[in-house]
Amino acid sequence: MAQTGTDQDATRSRLVEMAQGMIEERGAVGLSLSELAARAGISQGHLSRYFDSREELMEAIADHWFKPMADIMEDVLASDLPPRRKMYEFFARRFVVMRKKWEADPVKLQTYIEVGNENFEQVRSYIDLADHYLGEIIGEAMSDGHFTGLDVDETISLINQMCAPYCALNTMTMFMERLNEDKLARIIDAVFDGLSAQDRGARAVTGLRAA
Amino acid sequence: MAQTGTDQDATRSRLVEMAQGMIEERGAVGLSLSELAARAGISQGHLSRYFDSREELMEAIADHWFKPMADIMEDVLASDLPPRRKMYEFFARRFVVMRKKWEADPVKLQTYIEVGNENFEQVRSYIDLADHYLGEIIGEAMSDGHFTGLDVDETISLINQMCAPYCALNTMTMFMERLNEDKLARIIDAVFDGLSAQDRGARAVTGLRAA
């Protein structure tokens, strides 16, 4: 049975969605290629045309799950917003998508977070992509004179830490009820107006630290 | 057998430490009053002079675990440091204690964090205490003109979010390898120099937000 590329893509997408359904029912542990083949009513040989290994399937699920988030980041980066607005949108739009998932079904979201925690290689490439984009926004902000004395990687790390509840999913779900766009905007403003390499007194070089 | 108050306190402490040992061996699920009595070689009736219920025991364990953290907060609050230094020390000293626990035995620390997650009422009073102290430091900073337009509760929430990796234990252990005192100092400086109720452009009132 000859399939066109488009047919194959459609089948692959359908299989990924079916696998997501299985994960939502009983977690990632309950997901194997043989069970997916059974559920789809195809042979394991046929399934292997789409996924060579369980790992490849998990990767496809992660890609599918993160796709809307990657699209958001690309849209924001491609916009002609000033860096401060860009950075707010960069975090806010993805946060809003996650909050909607959480409001719709917090248990389902938690299942995906745990799938992610257990398959961290797949999540890693999404985090790397987010760091890459954040670095681009930071570069633009630096051209405008922000983050004096810091390098890009240091700034990425600091901003990820200051915005952890709005981007690290494990942290987000714990903090969710206290998170909102107004607070995020104040944090981003504080990042832009307060973050630099200049030591302004929080940490004393000498004094009580060792006490 | 008549015991002095001091004897009773010492026995109680010994029992709490014994219970902690049991938790470290096999998690909180494996901890019951009857097993603690057996381990201590005393009757359950005798044990009930110290702990009326498992809940009371868990509370005593949490108190014991959080005591050094509460002491740190009191010391910092009682110091005559300026508010910015106080806030840094408030987070940094507790972070350093946790990092030491993590370096010594990350699995043991994770066990206690899970005990805390499962017995959140006990943790709640520690968090409330920390928020109370943080509010005092914020009040001092406000007298110096910081956090213009924000109220104390709003500021507590914002700072807890911006410092989440340095105070929320679940988040801290995830971020641990990327956390250090230099970064915390930059974040506290950004809090003091960047955080206010003034809208400085991160969030546009109109524009691309709905896109």
HADDOCK unambig.tbl for C-alpha pairs under 7 A between the chains (distance, minus, plus):
assign (segid A and resid 84 and name CA) (segid B and resid 201 and name CA) 6.92 0.50 0.50
assign (segid A and resid 84 and name CA) (segid B and resid 202 and name CA) 5.29 0.50 0.50
assign (segid A and resid 85 and name CA) (segid B and resid 201 and name CA) 6.61 0.50 0.50
assign (segid A and resid 85 and name CA) (segid B and resid 202 and name CA) 4.69 0.50 0.50
assign (segid A and resid 85 and name CA) (segid B and resid 203 and name CA) 6.24 0.50 0.50
assign (segid A and resid 88 and name CA) (segid B and resid 202 and name CA) 5.58 0.50 0.50
assign (segid A and resid 88 and name CA) (segid B and resid 203 and name CA) 6.53 0.50 0.50
assign (segid A and resid 158 and name CA) (segid B and resid 183 and name CA) 6.59 0.50 0.50
assign (segid A and resid 161 and name CA) (segid B and resid 165 and name CA) 6.34 0.50 0.50
assign (segid A and resid 162 and name CA) (segid B and resid 162 and name CA) 4.23 0.50 0.50
assign (segid A and resid 162 and name CA) (segid B and resid 163 and name CA) 6.17 0.50 0.50
assign (segid A and resid 163 and name CA) (segid B and resid 162 and name CA) 6.17 0.50 0.50
assign (segid A and resid 164 and name CA) (segid B and resid 164 and name CA) 6.86 0.50 0.50
assign (segid A and resid 165 and name CA) (segid B and resid 161 and name CA) 6.35 0.50 0.50
assign (segid A and resid 171 and name CA) (segid B and resid 171 and name CA) 5.96 0.50 0.50
assign (segid A and resid 183 and name CA) (segid B and resid 158 and name CA) 6.60 0.50 0.50
assign (segid A and resid 185 and name CA) (segid B and resid 202 and name CA) 5.33 0.50 0.50
assign (segid A and resid 185 and name CA) (segid B and resid 203 and name CA) 5.55 0.50 0.50
assign (segid A and resid 186 and name CA) (segid B and resid 195 and name CA) 6.56 0.50 0.50
assign (segid A and resid 186 and name CA) (segid B and resid 196 and name CA) 6.99 0.50 0.50
assign (segid A and resid 186 and name CA) (segid B and resid 197 and name CA) 6.97 0.50 0.50
assign (segid A and resid 187 and name CA) (segid B and resid 195 and name CA) 6.99 0.50 0.50
assign (segid A and resid 188 and name CA) (segid B and resid 202 and name CA) 6.18 0.50 0.50
assign (segid A and resid 189 and name CA) (segid B and resid 194 and name CA) 6.67 0.50 0.50
assign (segid A and resid 189 and name CA) (segid B and resid 200 and name CA) 6.24 0.50 0.50
assign (segid A and resid 189 and name CA) (segid B and resid 202 and name CA) 5.75 0.50 0.50
assign (segid A and resid 190 and name CA) (segid B and resid 190 and name CA) 6.06 0.50 0.50
assign (segid A and resid 190 and name CA) (segid B and resid 191 and name CA) 6.40 0.50 0.50
assign (segid A and resid 190 and name CA) (segid B and resid 194 and name CA) 3.78 0.50 0.50
assign (segid A and resid 190 and name CA) (segid B and resid 195 and name CA) 4.81 0.50 0.50
assign (segid A and resid 191 and name CA) (segid B and resid 190 and name CA) 6.39 0.50 0.50
assign (segid A and resid 191 and name CA) (segid B and resid 194 and name CA) 6.69 0.50 0.50
assign (segid A and resid 193 and name CA) (segid B and resid 193 and name CA) 6.97 0.50 0.50
assign (segid A and resid 193 and name CA) (segid B and resid 194 and name CA) 4.85 0.50 0.50
assign (segid A and resid 194 and name CA) (segid B and resid 189 and name CA) 6.68 0.50 0.50
assign (segid A and resid 194 and name CA) (segid B and resid 190 and name CA) 3.78 0.50 0.50
assign (segid A and resid 194 and name CA) (segid B and resid 191 and name CA) 6.69 0.50 0.50
assign (segid A and resid 194 and name CA) (segid B and resid 193 and name CA) 4.87 0.50 0.50
assign (segid A and resid 194 and name CA) (segid B and resid 194 and name CA) 4.09 0.50 0.50
assign (segid A and resid 195 and name CA) (segid B and resid 186 and name CA) 6.57 0.50 0.50
assign (segid A and resid 195 and name CA) (segid B and resid 187 and name CA) 6.99 0.50 0.50
assign (segid A and resid 195 and name CA) (segid B and resid 190 and name CA) 4.82 0.50 0.50
assign (segid A and resid 196 and name CA) (segid B and resid 186 and name CA) 7.00 0.50 0.50
assign (segid A and resid 197 and name CA) (segid B and resid 186 and name CA) 6.97 0.50 0.50
assign (segid A and resid 200 and name CA) (segid B and resid 189 and name CA) 6.21 0.50 0.50
assign (segid A and resid 201 and name CA) (segid B and resid 84 and name CA) 6.91 0.50 0.50
assign (segid A and resid 201 and name CA) (segid B and resid 85 and name CA) 6.62 0.50 0.50
assign (segid A and resid 202 and name CA) (segid B and resid 84 and name CA) 5.28 0.50 0.50
assign (segid A and resid 202 and name CA) (segid B and resid 85 and name CA) 4.70 0.50 0.50
assign (segid A and resid 202 and name CA) (segid B and resid 88 and name CA) 5.59 0.50 0.50
assign (segid A and resid 202 and name CA) (segid B and resid 185 and name CA) 5.32 0.50 0.50
assign (segid A and resid 202 and name CA) (segid B and resid 188 and name CA) 6.16 0.50 0.50
assign (segid A and resid 202 and name CA) (segid B and resid 189 and name CA) 5.73 0.50 0.50
assign (segid A and resid 203 and name CA) (segid B and resid 85 and name CA) 6.24 0.50 0.50
assign (segid A and resid 203 and name CA) (segid B and resid 88 and name CA) 6.54 0.50 0.50
assign (segid A and resid 203 and name CA) (segid B and resid 185 and name CA) 5.54 0.50 0.50
